[in-house]
Amino acid sequence: MVAYTDGPSGSVHEVGRTSTVSSSKDPSWNDIMTFHWNRSKDQRLRFRIYDDDNLRRDDHLGQAWLEVNDYVAKGQIYTLLLPKKGTITIRKV
């Protein structure tokens, strides 16, 4: 699930959810999501990663935050570390 907030104490707005990638230890998504960027606000994107289980509740694998102004300033590719293990790489289109 991808959501954004307008600063540390701002409300959270869901942007969307990616499709599920089955049977992969190194999943890749090509989903495109858009949201309204406001340069004057301290907006952050939150990425929550889950293991989709059909038989029981989905396992929460971790989450990562991306400060949108940093992302815009640094270029086309941005990599975030997940707290437990792994990374998320985000590309601008």
C-alpha positions in Angstrom: 0.0 0.0 0.0 1.3 3.5 -0.8 0.1 6.5 1.1 1.3 10.1 1.6 1.1 12.6 4.4 1.5 16.4 4.5 4.2 16.5 7.2 4.9 14.5 10.4 1.5 15.3 12.0 -0.6 15.5 8.8 -3.3 13.1 7.9 -2.6 10.0 5.8 -4.0 9.8 2.2 -3.9 6.4 0.4 -2.5 6.7 -3.1 -3.0 3.1 -4.1 -2.1 -0.6 -3.8 0.1 -2.5 -6.2 -0.8 -5.8 -7.8 0.3 -9.0 -6.0 3.4 -10.7 -7.3 3.1 -14.5 -6.7 5.9 -16.9 -5.8 8.8 -14.6 -5.9 11.6 -13.8 -3.4 12.6 -10.8 -5.5 9.3 -9.2 -6.7 9.1 -6.4 -9.2 6.1 -4.1 -9.8 5.5 -1.9 -12.7 2.5 -0.1 -11.2 2.2 3.6 -11.7 0.7 5.8 -9.0 0.1 9.5 -9.0 -0.5 12.1 -6.2 -0.5 15.9 -5.9 2.9 17.2 -4.9 3.0 20.5 -3.0 6.5 21.8 -2.8 5.7 24.0 0.2 4.6 21.1 2.3 6.8 18.4 4.0 5.1 15.6 2.1 6.2 12.0 2.7 5.3 8.7 0.9 4.8 5.6 3.0 5.3 2.2 1.4 3.9 -0.8 3.4 5.0 -4.2 2.2 3.0 -7.4 2.9 3.3 -11.1 2.1 0.0 -12.0 0.6 -1.2 -15.2 2.2 -4.3 -17.0 0.9 -4.8 -19.2 3.9 -4.3 -16.7 6.7 -3.8 -13.0 7.4 -1.3 -11.2 5.3 2.1 -10.8 7.0 3.4 -7.2 7.4 7.1 -7.4 6.1 7.9 -3.7 6.8 7.4 -0.1 5.7 9.6 2.7 4.4 9.1 6.4 4.2 10.3 8.7 1.3 10.5 12.4 1.7 9.0 13.7 -1.5 11.2 16.9 -1.8 14.3 14.8 -1.4 13.1 12.4 -4.1 12.3 15.3 -6.5 15.7 16.9 -5.9 17.8 13.7 -6.2 16.8 12.4 -9.6 15.0 9.5 -11.3 15.8 6.6 -9.0 15.6 6.4 -5.2 16.2 3.3 -3.1 14.8 2.8 0.4 16.0 0.3 3.0 13.3 -1.9 4.7 13.8 -2.2 8.4 14.1 -6.0 8.5 15.6 -7.0 5.2 15.5 -5.8 1.6 15.1 -2.6 -0.4 12.5 -0.8 -2.4 13.6 1.1 -5.5 11.3 3.8 -6.9 11.6 5.3 -10.4 10.0 8.4 -11.8 8.3 8.0 -15.1 
